[in-house]
Amino acid sequence: MPVPVPDALEVVSLADDPAVEQPAEALVVRCWPEFMRHSVVAGEWFDPLFARFPELQVALRRREDGAVVGWANTVPVPWDGTDAGLPDAGWDWAISVGVARGRAGAGALSALQAVVDPDLRGRGLAGVLLGQMHLLAGRLGLGDLVAPVRPTAKAADPLGPMEPYARRTRPDGAPADPWLRAHWRLGGRVVRVAPRSFGVRGSLAEWRRWTGLALDRPGPHAVPGAIAPVVVDRDAGVASYVEPNVWMHHPVRAG
Ligand SMILES: CC(C)(COP(=O)(O)OP(=O)(O)OC[C@H]1O[C@@H](n2cnc3c(N)ncnc32)[C@H](O)[C@@H]1OP(=O)(O)O)[C@@H](O)C(=O)NCCC(=O)NCCS
């Protein structure tokens, strides 16, 4: 589904201009809570992703001043077209298997990340990024876009279960969560919850530094920006965050 790009912006991939990587990374830092940037899997696979698929990483760049105001990352994945073929390991699976396998045997393009400048949210720019993902899939001749989606408003209830949250709809049938809804508007449907999609594990000292919280009670904690509990193991001196995401599937017009 074509989504028009506002005249004030241009779409630039990492292949078009490698110089977008640095401002895009600065945008990412502004968009995520600190703890989200300490996934071992992300740390291992983002650089190989950029090296192998620079044409699949796209920025929205403001023509006037060159500022990067949106950034989207994607990777081809060996999806077999079945619901069960979208694994429990969600995001971690998509980036690791997608980069390692490459184009060979790819059945779909997977979204990995979409971020929009906090000052420019609520204007449909996320939809523009999703539209670009459709175009990228089409260019690869892939008829499907899949996404291990992180429902943004789940952060209001990090201790609650994901399954009922993901299925919650408004009276018009649209997903209640705004980010799931943005996918739905472009033809995405909720397939299933990926219960172990993304994770962060660290020492209690690290988690205290990342969150500014004392975290001195064992068990689950609600941490700002988290969509699942951060679980403290005092005996081991560590805390773990296992984030469920929601697999969505968009049919894409190939071409
Ligand atoms: C998720 C994100 C990309 C959405 O970007 P966006 O450009 O604001 O999205 P849109 O303008 O297309 O809005 C999508 C929905 O969110 C709602 N929304 C977005 N920003 C909002 C804000 N500041 N206040 C209220 N509602 C907002 C919009 O109203 C819209 O819902 P609608 O169906 O009622 O219109 C952006 O919030 C972001 O970068 N978040 C941090 C990173 C993240 O969570 N990325 C997604 C997982 S990878």
The ligand as a Tripos MOL2 file, in Angstrom:
@<TRIPOS>MOLECULE
LIG
   48    50     1     0     0
SMALL
NO_CHARGES

@<TRIPOS>ATOM
      1 C1          6.2360    3.7780   17.5700 C.3       1 LIG1
      2 C2          6.6120    5.0560   16.8290 C.3       1 LIG1
      3 C3          7.5690    4.6850   15.6930 C.3       1 LIG1
      4 C4          5.3330    5.6760   16.2550 C.3       1 LIG1
      5 O1          5.6990    6.8160   15.5210 O.3       1 LIG1
      6 P1          4.6380    7.9600   15.0890 P.3       1 LIG1
      7 O2          5.2080    8.6550   13.9040 O.co2     1 LIG1
      8 O3          4.2850    8.7760   16.2330 O.co2     1 LIG1
      9 O4          3.4200    7.0930   14.6490 O.3       1 LIG1
     10 P2          2.0900    7.5990   13.9340 P.3       1 LIG1
     11 O5          2.0700    9.0920   13.8440 O.co2     1 LIG1
     12 O6          1.9310    6.8120   12.6810 O.co2     1 LIG1
     13 O7          1.0430    7.1700   15.0000 O.3       1 LIG1
     14 C5          0.7240    5.8430   15.2810 C.3       1 LIG1
     15 C6         -0.3190    5.8710   16.3560 C.3       1 LIG1
     16 O8          0.2550    6.2750   17.6150 O.3       1 LIG1
     17 C7         -0.4340    7.4290   18.1240 C.3       1 LIG1
     18 N1          0.5580    8.3740   18.6500 N.ar      1 LIG1
     19 C8          1.8180    8.5110   18.2410 C.ar      1 LIG1
     20 N2          2.4560    9.4480   18.9520 N.ar      1 LIG1
     21 C9          1.6060    9.9200   19.8260 C.ar      1 LIG1
     22 C10         1.7100   10.8980   20.8170 C.ar      1 LIG1
     23 N3          2.8410   11.5640   21.0680 N.pl3     1 LIG1
     24 N4          0.6250   11.1340   21.5530 N.ar      1 LIG1
     25 C11        -0.5030   10.4490   21.3200 C.ar      1 LIG1
     26 N5         -0.6520    9.4960   20.3880 N.ar      1 LIG1
     27 C12         0.3930    9.2390   19.6410 C.ar      1 LIG1
     28 C13        -1.0880    8.0510   16.9370 C.3       1 LIG1
     29 O9         -2.2510    8.7510   17.3400 O.3       1 LIG1
     30 C14        -1.4310    6.8700   16.0670 C.3       1 LIG1
     31 O10        -2.6160    6.2740   16.4840 O.3       1 LIG1
     32 P3         -3.9870    6.5420   15.6770 P.3       1 LIG1
     33 O11        -4.3040    5.2250   15.0950 O.co2     1 LIG1
     34 O12        -4.9310    6.9170   16.7230 O.co2     1 LIG1
     35 O13        -3.7510    7.5990   14.6620 O.co2     1 LIG1
     36 C15         7.2690    6.0860   17.7510 C.3       1 LIG1
     37 O14         6.4020    6.3180   18.8280 O.3       1 LIG1
     38 C16         8.6260    5.6780   18.2800 C.2       1 LIG1
     39 O15         9.6560    5.9190   17.6460 O.2       1 LIG1
     40 N6          8.6450    5.0590   19.4910 N.am      1 LIG1
     41 C17         9.8900    4.5970   20.1360 C.3       1 LIG1
     42 C18        10.4330    3.3700   19.4630 C.3       1 LIG1
     43 C19         9.3870    2.2950   19.2710 C.2       1 LIG1
     44 O16         8.6800    1.8980   20.1930 O.2       1 LIG1
     45 N7          9.3240    1.7790   18.0260 N.am      1 LIG1
     46 C20         8.4140    0.6970   17.6890 C.3       1 LIG1
     47 C21         8.9880   -0.6490   17.9490 C.3       1 LIG1
     48 S1         10.3920   -0.9800   16.9250 S.3       1 LIG1
@<TRIPOS>BOND
     1     1     2 1
     2     2     3 1
     3     2     4 1
     4     2    36 1
     5     4     5 1
     6     5     6 1
     7     6     7 2
     8     6     8 1
     9     6     9 1
    10     9    10 1
    11    10    11 2
    12    10    12 1
    13    10    13 1
    14    13    14 1
    15    14    15 1
    16    15    16 1
    17    15    30 1
    18    16    17 1
    19    17    18 1
    20    17    28 1
    21    18    19 ar
    22    18    27 ar
    23    19    20 ar
    24    20    21 ar
    25    21    22 ar
    26    21    27 ar
    27    22    23 1
    28    22    24 ar
    29    24    25 ar
    30    25    26 ar
    31    26    27 ar
    32    28    29 1
    33    28    30 1
    34    30    31 1
    35    31    32 1
    36    32    33 2
    37    32    34 1
    38    32    35 1
    39    36    37 1
    40    36    38 1
    41    38    39 2
    42    38    40 1
    43    40    41 1
    44    41    42 1
    45    42    43 1
    46    43    44 2
    47    43    45 1
    48    45    46 1
    49    46    47 1
    50    47    48 1
@<TRIPOS>SUBSTRUCTURE
     1 LIG1         1 GROUP 0 **** ****
